[in-house]
Amino acid sequence: MPRYCFSTVVKADKIEAYKEHHDNIWPEVAGGLRKAGITQLTTWQIPGTNRLVMYITTAGNVDLAAATGPDSEYRKDPVAKKWEELMCSFFEGGEWAQLDEIHASDREWNSSLKLPTISK
């Protein structure tokens, strides 16, 4: 199961609105993300900051950029497009930065223990 992690900074005057929107995600957006292959999406806020970290898992061999990026079927839906544009307007810099995975217990620990490992 592919997994991804991203980080962004939300404008100080937009953090509460960002949280409110995600507590009340539009059904078309939730449905579109599921249809695109996202099985889990979790966001954390680093305490005392407006920095967010988002963790995503996808089904099978889903290419996340192709599934949810600007030219994706997901973004062809006008409601999803409006949502994504609104959320990006809340960010300093306008987007999420993908983080590099440097360690995962299901790879390195399993390798050390001679157990099956997942692919990156």
N, C-alpha and C positions, 0 to 999 in steps of 0.2 A: 504494500500500500504506500504510494508516494506521499511524502509529507513536505511541507514548506513552512518557512517562518519569515515574517516580515516585520519591519518597524517603521513608524512614522511619528511625527509630532503634530498634534492638533493645536490650532490657534487657541490661546488662553480663553478668549471669549466664546469659543465654540465647543469646548469639551462637554459641557452639560447637554447641549443640543445633540451632540454626537451620540452620547450614551442613550438619550431619550429615543432617538431614531432607531438605535439598535435594539432597545427594549421593545420596540413596536415596529419591527421590520415589516415592510410591505410584503404581502403574500406573493406577489409576482416575482419579487426579488428572491425570497426564500425558495420558491419553487424553481426559479430559473437556475439558481446556484446548485440545487439538488440535481436538476436535469443535466447540468454541466459536469456532474461527477463529484462534486464536493460532498464528502461524507461527514466532515466535522470542520467547524470554524470556531475558534475560541480566541478572544481578545483579552489582553491584560493591560492594565495601566501601571506604569512604574510609579510607586508611591512618591508623592511630592513633586511630580513632574506632569507634563502633558504628553509624555512619550508613551506610545502604545506599542505592544508586541502582539502580532497575530499569528496563530498556528493553524494550519490547514492540512487536512488529509483528503486524499482523493481515491476514488474507486479505480482499481486496475491501473492501466497505463495511461491515465489521463494526463495530457500536457496542459498544465494549469493556464499558461499564457494563451494557448490556442482556445481553451475552453471558456475563458472569462475576459480575455484581452479585448482591445478596441474593435477588432474585426470578427469577434466571436458571435455565434448564434445568440448567446445570452445577451449581449449588448445590442443586438438588433431589436430586441423588445424595447419599445419606447419607455416603458415604466422602469426597466432595469437601467437603461441609458440615463434617464433623469436621476435615478438614485445614485449611480456612480458619479455623475457630474456634481451632484449636491455634496456627497461625501468628500470628494476631492477638493471641493471649495473650502472645506473645514481644515485642511492640512496646510502646514507651513511647507512650502515646496511643492505641494500638490499631488504627492504620490507616496506609496509604500516602497521601501527599499528591501529587497530580498536579502536575508541573512545567510551566511555560509554555515552549514552544519559541520561541526568539527569533531563531535563525539556522540555516539549513540550506543547505549548499553545493549541493544538488540543486535548490534554488529560486533563491537569490540569485545564485550563480555562473552557473547556467544562464541566468538572465534577463540578466545582464550580457553573456554570450557569445552571446545570441540563440539559445539551444538550448531544446528542450522542457523544461518544468518540471513538477513534481508538484504536486498540490493538497495543502493542509494537512490 
